[in-house]
Amino acid sequence: MTARIIDGKAFAAKVRGQVAGQVTRLSEDHGLTPGLAVVLVGEDPASEVYVRNKGKQTVECGMASFEHKLDARTSEAELLALIAQLNADPAVHGILVQLPLPDHLNEDLVINAIAPEKDVDGFHISNVGLLATGQKAMVPCTPLGCLMMLREAHGNLSGLNAVVVGRSNIVGKPMAQLLLRDSCTVTLAHSRTRDIEALCRQADILVAAVGRPQMVTGDWVKPGATVIDVGINRIDAPEKGEGKTRLVGDVDFASAAAVAGAITPVPGGVGPMTIACLLANTLTACCRSHG
Ligand code: GUN
């Protein structure tokens, strides 16, 4: 079997088009422009690329983008003061603080200082609790993008066996909550899970979010399963020339695609959906803020 490739790039373009259409209507009917503030502390090169892409796509969708780049030595008090200012700013509907933060800043404290209704990442403790109890929450963008692709691949997910590999707060745990909400039977596997290969082989839906390049190989995959690869890892690629690198996921694409029914590629799978969902969350936050 050769798996169907789930084209996250095309799907994300469709979602962005829908968001842009609604942004135009919001502007015409209500004179409102959704605004997203992104805060970056320090100079992590990967984070700088993400932040630039977020800003560009926000503007392309017709929304306002506010970028705040702070020095790596910014104090916690200074960062909290900026968040308080953004919380109070009526032009800002969504606030995202790019993670990871430098070591001297307490991530939990900073994230929980964001007004929950502006927390477009869905990381605030209130949104985590709302999601876990099945209430209306801001949902983290990466797992939300994965869920949208799974719904498109499968239609109804009810009763399917889902295994999520990786227990991070950003992806693994909220992914498990979302799959549970769609009535999957969910197992959250991690580095201490025993016989993880056999467990994964029982999954109709397999989500890999561990940050370990090509860890999930074809012999972990149930024939016909849908495989969602959240990993973005840069590895050496001597075949491309000396010092060259390439991006790979947490799944060994070639061997998994030979067994799976459908699979997301890296790049061009989950990645583009994450930003599309961030834009959708910002639109949602704007609409909710005006009743
Ligand atoms: N760093 C890596 N992924 C994310 C994300 O989804 N949101 C934020 N704020 N930081 C990240």
py3Dmol code that shows the C-alpha trace and the ligand (Angstrom):
import py3Dmol

protein = """\
ATOM      1  CA  MET A   1       0.000   0.000   0.000  1.00  0.00           C
ATOM      2  CA  THR A   2       1.132   3.554  -0.653  1.00  0.00           C
ATOM      3  CA  ALA A   3      -0.403   6.159   1.613  1.00  0.00           C
ATOM      4  CA  ARG A   4      -2.421   9.156   0.443  1.00  0.00           C
ATOM      5  CA  ILE A   5      -0.468  12.307   1.201  1.00  0.00           C
ATOM      6  CA  ILE A   6      -2.447  14.816   3.294  1.00  0.00           C
ATOM      7  CA  ASP A   7      -1.523  18.182   1.778  1.00  0.00           C
ATOM      8  CA  GLY A   8      -1.305  20.552   4.751  1.00  0.00           C
ATOM      9  CA  LYS A   9      -0.061  23.386   2.580  1.00  0.00           C
ATOM     10  CA  ALA A  10      -3.159  23.332   0.348  1.00  0.00           C
ATOM     11  CA  PHE A  11      -5.503  22.801   3.313  1.00  0.00           C
ATOM     12  CA  ALA A  12      -3.914  25.727   5.191  1.00  0.00           C
ATOM     13  CA  ALA A  13      -4.317  27.980   2.128  1.00  0.00           C
ATOM     14  CA  LYS A  14      -8.027  27.091   2.090  1.00  0.00           C
ATOM     15  CA  VAL A  15      -8.409  27.894   5.811  1.00  0.00           C
ATOM     16  CA  ARG A  16      -6.543  31.210   5.380  1.00  0.00           C
ATOM     17  CA  GLY A  17      -8.850  32.076   2.457  1.00  0.00           C
ATOM     18  CA  GLN A  18     -11.904  31.439   4.644  1.00  0.00           C
ATOM     19  CA  VAL A  19     -10.426  33.548   7.459  1.00  0.00           C
ATOM     20  CA  ALA A  20      -9.602  36.386   5.034  1.00  0.00           C
ATOM     21  CA  GLY A  21     -13.194  36.328   3.720  1.00  0.00           C
ATOM     22  CA  GLN A  22     -14.600  36.638   7.240  1.00  0.00           C
ATOM     23  CA  VAL A  23     -12.113  39.392   8.103  1.00  0.00           C
ATOM     24  CA  THR A  24     -13.362  41.391   5.086  1.00  0.00           C
ATOM     25  CA  ARG A  25     -16.985  40.926   6.189  1.00  0.00           C
ATOM     26  CA  LEU A  26     -16.167  41.939   9.773  1.00  0.00           C
ATOM     27  CA  SER A  27     -14.549  45.101   8.472  1.00  0.00           C
ATOM     28  CA  GLU A  28     -17.405  45.956   6.065  1.00  0.00           C
ATOM     29  CA  ASP A  29     -20.275  45.139   8.436  1.00  0.00           C
ATOM     30  CA  HIS A  30     -18.834  46.206  11.786  1.00  0.00           C
ATOM     31  CA  GLY A  31     -15.742  48.342  11.034  1.00  0.00           C
ATOM     32  CA  LEU A  32     -13.618  45.842  12.995  1.00  0.00           C
ATOM     33  CA  THR A  33     -10.073  44.663  12.243  1.00  0.00           C
ATOM     34  CA  PRO A  34      -8.780  41.660  14.221  1.00  0.00           C
ATOM     35  CA  GLY A  35      -5.345  42.327  15.708  1.00  0.00           C
ATOM     36  CA  LEU A  36      -2.644  39.822  16.715  1.00  0.00           C
ATOM     37  CA  ALA A  37       0.296  40.782  18.946  1.00  0.00           C
ATOM     38  CA  VAL A  38       3.341  38.489  18.862  1.00  0.00           C
ATOM     39  CA  VAL A  39       6.013  38.859  21.532  1.00  0.00           C
ATOM     40  CA  LEU A  40       9.512  37.493  20.939  1.00  0.00           C
ATOM     41  CA  VAL A  41      12.150  37.651  23.666  1.00  0.00           C
ATOM     42  CA  GLY A  42      15.734  37.076  22.521  1.00  0.00           C
ATOM     43  CA  GLU A  43      17.212  36.076  19.199  1.00  0.00           C
ATOM     44  CA  ASP A  44      16.556  32.377  18.686  1.00  0.00           C
ATOM     45  CA  PRO A  45      16.879  32.054  14.867  1.00  0.00           C
ATOM     46  CA  ALA A  46      14.095  29.431  14.495  1.00  0.00           C
ATOM     47  CA  SER A  47      11.718  31.564  16.583  1.00  0.00           C
ATOM     48  CA  GLU A  48      12.566  34.640  14.492  1.00  0.00           C
ATOM     49  CA  VAL A  49      11.565  32.758  11.311  1.00  0.00           C
ATOM     50  CA  TYR A  50       8.265  31.627  12.880  1.00  0.00           C
ATOM     51  CA  VAL A  51       7.464  35.128  14.120  1.00  0.00           C
ATOM     52  CA  ARG A  52       8.206  36.677  10.718  1.00  0.00           C
ATOM     53  CA  ASN A  53       5.930  34.122   8.991  1.00  0.00           C
ATOM     54  CA  LYS A  54       3.154  34.729  11.497  1.00  0.00           C
ATOM     55  CA  GLY A  55       3.338  38.508  10.972  1.00  0.00           C
ATOM     56  CA  LYS A  56       3.346  38.172   7.180  1.00  0.00           C
ATOM     57  CA  GLN A  57       0.360  35.817   7.050  1.00  0.00           C
ATOM     58  CA  THR A  58      -1.578  37.913   9.588  1.00  0.00           C
ATOM     59  CA  VAL A  59      -1.302  40.956   7.312  1.00  0.00           C
ATOM     60  CA  GLU A  60      -2.101  38.888   4.182  1.00  0.00           C
ATOM     61  CA  CYS A  61      -5.381  37.850   5.854  1.00  0.00           C
ATOM     62  CA  GLY A  62      -6.318  41.510   6.376  1.00  0.00           C
ATOM     63  CA  MET A  63      -5.596  41.549  10.106  1.00  0.00           C
ATOM     64  CA  ALA A  64      -3.389  43.933  12.061  1.00  0.00           C
ATOM     65  CA  SER A  65      -0.037  42.560  13.216  1.00  0.00           C
ATOM     66  CA  PHE A  66       1.820  43.982  16.232  1.00  0.00           C
ATOM     67  CA  GLU A  67       5.340  42.620  16.705  1.00  0.00           C
ATOM     68  CA  HIS A  68       7.215  43.183  19.966  1.00  0.00           C
ATOM     69  CA  LYS A  69      10.855  42.089  19.852  1.00  0.00           C
ATOM     70  CA  LEU A  70      12.500  42.304  23.244  1.00  0.00           C
ATOM     71  CA  ASP A  71      16.106  41.960  24.298  1.00  0.00           C
ATOM     72  CA  ALA A  72      17.149  38.534  25.680  1.00  0.00           C
ATOM     73  CA  ARG A  73      17.896  40.228  29.031  1.00  0.00           C
ATOM     74  CA  THR A  74      14.360  41.631  29.413  1.00  0.00           C
ATOM     75  CA  SER A  75      13.202  41.235  33.024  1.00  0.00           C
ATOM     76  CA  GLU A  76      10.074  39.366  34.041  1.00  0.00           C
ATOM     77  CA  ALA A  77       8.576  42.640  35.328  1.00  0.00           C
ATOM     78  CA  GLU A  78       9.138  44.333  31.936  1.00  0.00           C
ATOM     79  CA  LEU A  79       7.565  41.418  30.053  1.00  0.00           C
ATOM     80  CA  LEU A  80       4.580  41.311  32.415  1.00  0.00           C
ATOM     81  CA  ALA A  81       4.115  45.077  31.980  1.00  0.00           C
ATOM     82  CA  LEU A  82       3.985  44.639  28.180  1.00  0.00           C
ATOM     83  CA  ILE A  83       1.434  41.829  28.528  1.00  0.00           C
ATOM     84  CA  ALA A  84      -0.715  44.010  30.804  1.00  0.00           C
ATOM     85  CA  GLN A  85      -0.573  46.775  28.192  1.00  0.00           C
ATOM     86  CA  LEU A  86      -1.613  44.342  25.399  1.00  0.00           C
ATOM     87  CA  ASN A  87      -4.393  42.900  27.597  1.00  0.00           C
ATOM     88  CA  ALA A  88      -5.821  46.422  27.937  1.00  0.00           C
ATOM     89  CA  ASP A  89      -5.419  47.396  24.259  1.00  0.00           C
ATOM     90  CA  PRO A  90      -8.776  47.157  22.386  1.00  0.00           C
ATOM     91  CA  ALA A  91      -6.966  46.872  19.008  1.00  0.00           C
ATOM     92  CA  VAL A  92      -5.294  43.638  20.177  1.00  0.00           C
ATOM     93  CA  HIS A  93      -7.582  40.585  20.126  1.00  0.00           C
ATOM     94  CA  GLY A  94      -4.920  37.875  20.266  1.00  0.00           C
ATOM     95  CA  ILE A  95      -1.613  37.699  22.155  1.00  0.00           C
ATOM     96  CA  LEU A  96       1.091  35.122  21.491  1.00  0.00           C
ATOM     97  CA  VAL A  97       4.337  34.948  23.465  1.00  0.00           C
ATOM     98  CA  GLN A  98       6.778  32.880  21.420  1.00  0.00           C
ATOM     99  CA  LEU A  99       8.217  29.914  23.345  1.00  0.00           C
ATOM    100  CA  PRO A 100      10.719  28.910  24.539  1.00  0.00           C
ATOM    101  CA  LEU A 101      11.515  31.943  26.683  1.00  0.00           C
ATOM    102  CA  PRO A 102      15.042  32.607  27.994  1.00  0.00           C
ATOM    103  CA  ASP A 103      15.783  30.589  31.155  1.00  0.00           C
ATOM    104  CA  HIS A 104      15.443  33.485  33.612  1.00  0.00           C
ATOM    105  CA  LEU A 105      11.750  33.972  32.697  1.00  0.00           C
ATOM    106  CA  ASN A 106       9.037  31.794  34.244  1.00  0.00           C
ATOM    107  CA  GLU A 107       6.974  30.512  31.296  1.00  0.00           C
ATOM    108  CA  ASP A 108       3.931  29.505  33.348  1.00  0.00           C
ATOM    109  CA  LEU A 109       3.795  32.888  35.066  1.00  0.00           C
ATOM    110  CA  VAL A 110       4.116  34.761  31.765  1.00  0.00           C
ATOM    111  CA  ILE A 111       1.525  32.657  29.868  1.00  0.00           C
ATOM    112  CA  ASN A 112      -0.978  32.902  32.733  1.00  0.00           C
ATOM    113  CA  ALA A 113      -0.628  36.708  32.718  1.00  0.00           C
ATOM    114  CA  ILE A 114      -2.264  36.818  29.256  1.00  0.00           C
ATOM    115  CA  ALA A 115      -6.011  37.560  29.393  1.00  0.00           C
ATOM    116  CA  PRO A 116      -7.587  34.105  28.713  1.00  0.00           C
ATOM    117  CA  GLU A 117      -9.902  35.519  26.026  1.00  0.00           C
ATOM    118  CA  LYS A 118      -6.829  36.865  24.139  1.00  0.00           C
ATOM    119  CA  ASP A 119      -4.793  33.648  24.615  1.00  0.00           C
ATOM    120  CA  VAL A 120      -4.832  32.510  20.967  1.00  0.00           C
ATOM    121  CA  ASP A 121      -2.265  29.786  21.789  1.00  0.00           C
ATOM    122  CA  GLY A 122      -4.705  28.161  24.225  1.00  0.00           C
ATOM    123  CA  PHE A 123      -1.906  27.719  26.797  1.00  0.00           C
ATOM    124  CA  HIS A 124      -3.463  29.704  29.676  1.00  0.00           C
ATOM    125  CA  ILE A 125      -4.485  27.488  32.580  1.00  0.00           C
ATOM    126  CA  SER A 126      -8.140  28.594  32.127  1.00  0.00           C
ATOM    127  CA  ASN A 127      -8.204  27.459  28.508  1.00  0.00           C
ATOM    128  CA  VAL A 128      -6.477  24.174  29.413  1.00  0.00           C
ATOM    129  CA  GLY A 129      -9.187  23.562  32.038  1.00  0.00           C
ATOM    130  CA  LEU A 130     -12.025  24.573  29.703  1.00  0.00           C
ATOM    131  CA  LEU A 131     -10.769  22.173  27.007  1.00  0.00           C
ATOM    132  CA  ALA A 132     -10.332  19.335  29.522  1.00  0.00           C
ATOM    133  CA  THR A 133     -13.911  19.768  30.771  1.00  0.00           C
ATOM    134  CA  GLY A 134     -15.441  20.050  27.293  1.00  0.00           C
ATOM    135  CA  GLN A 135     -16.256  23.760  27.541  1.00  0.00           C
ATOM    136  CA  LYS A 136     -15.722  26.520  24.993  1.00  0.00           C
ATOM    137  CA  ALA A 137     -11.945  27.109  25.002  1.00  0.00           C
ATOM    138  CA  MET A 138      -9.204  28.652  22.918  1.00  0.00           C
ATOM    139  CA  VAL A 139      -7.622  25.496  21.483  1.00  0.00           C
ATOM    140  CA  PRO A 140      -3.833  25.204  20.880  1.00  0.00           C
ATOM    141  CA  CYS A 141      -3.080  25.752  17.195  1.00  0.00           C
ATOM    142  CA  THR A 142      -0.927  22.724  16.320  1.00  0.00           C
ATOM    143  CA  PRO A 143      -3.294  20.054  17.702  1.00  0.00           C
ATOM    144  CA  LEU A 144      -6.271  21.963  16.260  1.00  0.00           C
ATOM    145  CA  GLY A 145      -4.622  21.817  12.808  1.00  0.00           C
ATOM    146  CA  CYS A 146      -3.983  18.086  13.256  1.00  0.00           C
ATOM    147  CA  LEU A 147      -7.630  17.517  14.220  1.00  0.00           C
ATOM    148  CA  MET A 148      -8.866  19.402  11.150  1.00  0.00           C
ATOM    149  CA  MET A 149      -6.705  17.226   8.878  1.00  0.00           C
ATOM    150  CA  LEU A 150      -7.878  14.050  10.639  1.00  0.00           C
ATOM    151  CA  ARG A 151     -11.529  15.043  10.257  1.00  0.00           C
ATOM    152  CA  GLU A 152     -10.944  15.685   6.591  1.00  0.00           C
ATOM    153  CA  ALA A 153      -9.151  12.345   6.122  1.00  0.00           C
ATOM    154  CA  HIS A 154     -11.691  10.263   8.105  1.00  0.00           C
ATOM    155  CA  GLY A 155     -14.931  12.192   8.444  1.00  0.00           C
ATOM    156  CA  ASN A 156     -16.238  10.896  11.759  1.00  0.00           C
ATOM    157  CA  LEU A 157     -13.503   9.893  14.242  1.00  0.00           C
ATOM    158  CA  SER A 158     -15.894   8.275  16.738  1.00  0.00           C
ATOM    159  CA  GLY A 159     -14.688   4.933  18.140  1.00  0.00           C
ATOM    160  CA  LEU A 160     -11.289   4.981  16.431  1.00  0.00           C
ATOM    161  CA  ASN A 161      -8.152   3.957  18.354  1.00  0.00           C
ATOM    162  CA  ALA A 162      -5.817   6.953  18.593  1.00  0.00           C
ATOM    163  CA  VAL A 163      -2.269   6.869  19.924  1.00  0.00           C
ATOM    164  CA  VAL A 164      -0.496  10.171  20.570  1.00  0.00           C
ATOM    165  CA  VAL A 165       3.266   9.835  21.059  1.00  0.00           C
ATOM    166  CA  GLY A 166       4.600  12.725  23.173  1.00  0.00           C
ATOM    167  CA  ARG A 167       3.110  14.337  26.288  1.00  0.00           C
ATOM    168  CA  SER A 168       3.981  18.018  25.871  1.00  0.00           C
ATOM    169  CA  ASN A 169       1.618  20.745  27.062  1.00  0.00           C
ATOM    170  CA  ILE A 170       1.790  22.370  23.601  1.00  0.00           C
ATOM    171  CA  VAL A 171       0.863  19.328  21.484  1.00  0.00           C
ATOM    172  CA  GLY A 172       0.555  15.881  23.095  1.00  0.00           C
ATOM    173  CA  LYS A 173      -1.814  16.627  25.985  1.00  0.00           C
ATOM    174  CA  PRO A 174      -4.213  18.958  24.102  1.00  0.00           C
ATOM    175  CA  MET A 175      -4.161  16.575  21.106  1.00  0.00           C
ATOM    176  CA  ALA A 176      -5.309  13.760  23.392  1.00  0.00           C
ATOM    177  CA  GLN A 177      -8.088  15.991  24.774  1.00  0.00           C
ATOM    178  CA  LEU A 178      -9.307  16.924  21.294  1.00  0.00           C
ATOM    179  CA  LEU A 179      -9.363  13.298  20.111  1.00  0.00           C
ATOM    180  CA  LEU A 180     -11.250  12.319  23.249  1.00  0.00           C
ATOM    181  CA  ARG A 181     -13.761  15.101  22.555  1.00  0.00           C
ATOM    182  CA  ASP A 182     -14.282  13.514  19.114  1.00  0.00           C
ATOM    183  CA  SER A 183     -14.972  10.149  20.837  1.00  0.00           C
ATOM    184  CA  CYS A 184     -11.714   8.366  19.980  1.00  0.00           C
ATOM    185  CA  THR A 185     -10.225   5.825  22.380  1.00  0.00           C
ATOM    186  CA  VAL A 186      -7.036   7.663  23.252  1.00  0.00           C
ATOM    187  CA  THR A 187      -3.659   6.480  24.516  1.00  0.00           C
ATOM    188  CA  LEU A 188      -0.974   9.039  25.364  1.00  0.00           C
ATOM    189  CA  ALA A 189       2.407   7.352  24.927  1.00  0.00           C
ATOM    190  CA  HIS A 190       5.808   8.775  25.925  1.00  0.00           C
ATOM    191  CA  SER A 191       9.455   7.940  26.523  1.00  0.00           C
ATOM    192  CA  ARG A 192       8.660   5.544  29.401  1.00  0.00           C
ATOM    193  CA  THR A 193       5.863   3.673  27.601  1.00  0.00           C
ATOM    194  CA  ARG A 194       6.537  -0.071  27.422  1.00  0.00           C
ATOM    195  CA  ASP A 195       6.513  -1.800  24.026  1.00  0.00           C
ATOM    196  CA  ILE A 196       5.575   1.421  22.285  1.00  0.00           C
ATOM    197  CA  GLU A 197       5.855  -0.158  18.828  1.00  0.00           C
ATOM    198  CA  ALA A 198       3.167  -2.755  19.554  1.00  0.00           C
ATOM    199  CA  LEU A 199       0.937  -0.055  21.072  1.00  0.00           C
ATOM    200  CA  CYS A 200       1.305   2.148  18.005  1.00  0.00           C
ATOM    201  CA  ARG A 201       0.530  -0.786  15.704  1.00  0.00           C
ATOM    202  CA  GLN A 202      -2.992  -0.867  17.191  1.00  0.00           C
ATOM    203  CA  ALA A 203      -3.667   2.763  16.279  1.00  0.00           C
ATOM    204  CA  ASP A 204      -6.120   3.769  13.563  1.00  0.00           C
ATOM    205  CA  ILE A 205      -4.787   7.300  14.161  1.00  0.00           C
ATOM    206  CA  LEU A 206      -1.128   7.777  15.068  1.00  0.00           C
ATOM    207  CA  VAL A 207       0.112  11.256  16.026  1.00  0.00           C
ATOM    208  CA  ALA A 208       3.868  11.651  16.507  1.00  0.00           C
ATOM    209  CA  ALA A 209       4.944  14.703  18.544  1.00  0.00           C
ATOM    210  CA  VAL A 210       8.169  13.794  20.305  1.00  0.00           C
ATOM    211  CA  GLY A 211      10.856  15.883  18.612  1.00  0.00           C
ATOM    212  CA  ARG A 212      13.013  12.861  17.734  1.00  0.00           C
ATOM    213  CA  PRO A 213      13.907  12.626  14.045  1.00  0.00           C
ATOM    214  CA  GLN A 214      12.358   9.662  12.206  1.00  0.00           C
ATOM    215  CA  MET A 215      11.646   7.708  15.404  1.00  0.00           C
ATOM    216  CA  VAL A 216       8.380   6.176  14.155  1.00  0.00           C
ATOM    217  CA  THR A 217       9.125   3.668  11.415  1.00  0.00           C
ATOM    218  CA  GLY A 218       6.837   1.663   9.136  1.00  0.00           C
ATOM    219  CA  ASP A 219       6.833  -1.366  11.459  1.00  0.00           C
ATOM    220  CA  TRP A 220       5.102   0.817  14.122  1.00  0.00           C
ATOM    221  CA  VAL A 221       2.202   1.564  11.779  1.00  0.00           C
ATOM    222  CA  LYS A 222      -1.027  -0.430  11.418  1.00  0.00           C
ATOM    223  CA  PRO A 223      -1.798  -1.068   7.723  1.00  0.00           C
ATOM    224  CA  GLY A 224      -4.196   1.619   6.500  1.00  0.00           C
ATOM    225  CA  ALA A 225      -3.737   3.884   9.566  1.00  0.00           C
ATOM    226  CA  THR A 226      -3.634   7.680   9.352  1.00  0.00           C
ATOM    227  CA  VAL A 227      -0.284   9.077  10.483  1.00  0.00           C
ATOM    228  CA  ILE A 228       0.102  12.713  11.558  1.00  0.00           C
ATOM    229  CA  ASP A 229       3.702  13.864  11.892  1.00  0.00           C
ATOM    230  CA  VAL A 230       4.101  16.947  14.122  1.00  0.00           C
ATOM    231  CA  GLY A 231       7.913  16.826  14.246  1.00  0.00           C
ATOM    232  CA  ILE A 232      10.137  19.398  12.552  1.00  0.00           C
ATOM    233  CA  ASN A 233      13.754  18.312  12.944  1.00  0.00           C
ATOM    234  CA  ARG A 234      16.790  19.534  11.059  1.00  0.00           C
ATOM    235  CA  ILE A 235      19.306  16.782  10.330  1.00  0.00           C
ATOM    236  CA  ASP A 236      22.594  16.600   8.432  1.00  0.00           C
ATOM    237  CA  ALA A 237      22.180  15.756   4.746  1.00  0.00           C
ATOM    238  CA  PRO A 238      25.651  14.876   3.403  1.00  0.00           C
ATOM    239  CA  GLU A 239      23.978  13.570   0.211  1.00  0.00           C
ATOM    240  CA  LYS A 240      23.078  17.213  -0.597  1.00  0.00           C
ATOM    241  CA  GLY A 241      26.656  18.386  -0.107  1.00  0.00           C
ATOM    242  CA  GLU A 242      28.994  19.156   2.742  1.00  0.00           C
ATOM    243  CA  GLY A 243      27.424  21.022   5.657  1.00  0.00           C
ATOM    244  CA  LYS A 244      23.913  20.761   4.143  1.00  0.00           C
ATOM    245  CA  THR A 245      20.856  19.916   6.230  1.00  0.00           C
ATOM    246  CA  ARG A 246      17.248  18.921   5.587  1.00  0.00           C
ATOM    247  CA  LEU A 247      13.982  18.902   7.507  1.00  0.00           C
ATOM    248  CA  VAL A 248      12.484  15.604   8.654  1.00  0.00           C
ATOM    249  CA  GLY A 249       9.602  14.724  10.934  1.00  0.00           C
ATOM    250  CA  ASP A 250       9.319  12.367  13.891  1.00  0.00           C
ATOM    251  CA  VAL A 251       8.158   9.732  11.390  1.00  0.00           C
ATOM    252  CA  ASP A 252      10.373   7.921   8.909  1.00  0.00           C
ATOM    253  CA  PHE A 253       8.268   8.996   5.941  1.00  0.00           C
ATOM    254  CA  ALA A 254       9.335   6.403   3.330  1.00  0.00           C
ATOM    255  CA  SER A 255       8.766   3.307   5.481  1.00  0.00           C
ATOM    256  CA  ALA A 256       5.583   4.670   7.144  1.00  0.00           C
ATOM    257  CA  ALA A 257       4.020   5.759   3.831  1.00  0.00           C
ATOM    258  CA  ALA A 258       4.439   2.202   2.524  1.00  0.00           C
ATOM    259  CA  VAL A 259       2.089   0.925   5.264  1.00  0.00           C
ATOM    260  CA  ALA A 260      -0.218   3.814   6.227  1.00  0.00           C
ATOM    261  CA  GLY A 261      -3.497   4.719   4.517  1.00  0.00           C
ATOM    262  CA  ALA A 262      -2.820   8.467   4.774  1.00  0.00           C
ATOM    263  CA  ILE A 263       0.127  10.487   6.063  1.00  0.00           C
ATOM    264  CA  THR A 264       1.241  14.097   6.482  1.00  0.00           C
ATOM    265  CA  PRO A 265       4.609  15.056   4.938  1.00  0.00           C
ATOM    266  CA  VAL A 266       7.348  17.207   6.523  1.00  0.00           C
ATOM    267  CA  PRO A 267       7.564  19.935   5.420  1.00  0.00           C
ATOM    268  CA  GLY A 268       4.108  20.767   4.041  1.00  0.00           C
ATOM    269  CA  GLY A 269       1.932  18.875   6.517  1.00  0.00           C
ATOM    270  CA  VAL A 270       1.157  20.048  10.051  1.00  0.00           C
ATOM    271  CA  GLY A 271       3.422  23.142   9.948  1.00  0.00           C
ATOM    272  CA  PRO A 272       1.328  25.354   7.621  1.00  0.00           C
ATOM    273  CA  MET A 273      -1.860  24.360   9.467  1.00  0.00           C
ATOM    274  CA  THR A 274      -0.503  25.709  12.771  1.00  0.00           C
ATOM    275  CA  ILE A 275      -0.325  29.309  11.530  1.00  0.00           C
ATOM    276  CA  ALA A 276      -3.671  28.989   9.716  1.00  0.00           C
ATOM    277  CA  CYS A 277      -5.262  27.929  13.025  1.00  0.00           C
ATOM    278  CA  LEU A 278      -3.575  30.836  14.820  1.00  0.00           C
ATOM    279  CA  LEU A 279      -5.254  33.220  12.376  1.00  0.00           C
ATOM    280  CA  ALA A 280      -8.579  31.427  12.848  1.00  0.00           C
ATOM    281  CA  ASN A 281      -8.205  31.701  16.651  1.00  0.00           C
ATOM    282  CA  THR A 282      -7.452  35.427  16.359  1.00  0.00           C
ATOM    283  CA  LEU A 283     -10.595  35.917  14.285  1.00  0.00           C
ATOM    284  CA  THR A 284     -12.588  33.932  16.876  1.00  0.00           C
ATOM    285  CA  ALA A 285     -11.148  36.050  19.715  1.00  0.00           C
ATOM    286  CA  CYS A 286     -12.115  39.242  17.857  1.00  0.00           C
ATOM    287  CA  CYS A 287     -15.682  38.030  17.202  1.00  0.00           C
ATOM    288  CA  ARG A 288     -16.136  36.923  20.845  1.00  0.00           C
ATOM    289  CA  SER A 289     -14.823  40.257  22.138  1.00  0.00           C
ATOM    290  CA  HIS A 290     -17.646  42.028  20.301  1.00  0.00           C
ATOM    291  CA  GLY A 291     -20.385  39.650  21.358  1.00  0.00           C
TER     292      GLY A 291
END
"""
ligand_1 = """\
11
GUN
N 6.993 27.556 20.070
C 6.817 26.408 19.341
N 5.515 26.220 19.049
C 4.855 27.256 19.603
C 3.477 27.619 19.630
O 2.595 26.930 19.106
N 3.187 28.774 20.298
C 4.143 29.527 20.913
N 3.747 30.620 21.559
N 5.417 29.218 20.909
C 5.769 28.090 20.246
"""
view = py3Dmol.view(width=600, height=400)
view.addModel(protein, "pdb")
view.setStyle({"model": 0}, {"cartoon": {"style": "trace"}})
view.addModel(ligand_1, "xyz")
view.setStyle({"model": 1}, {"stick": {}})
view.zoomTo()
view.show()
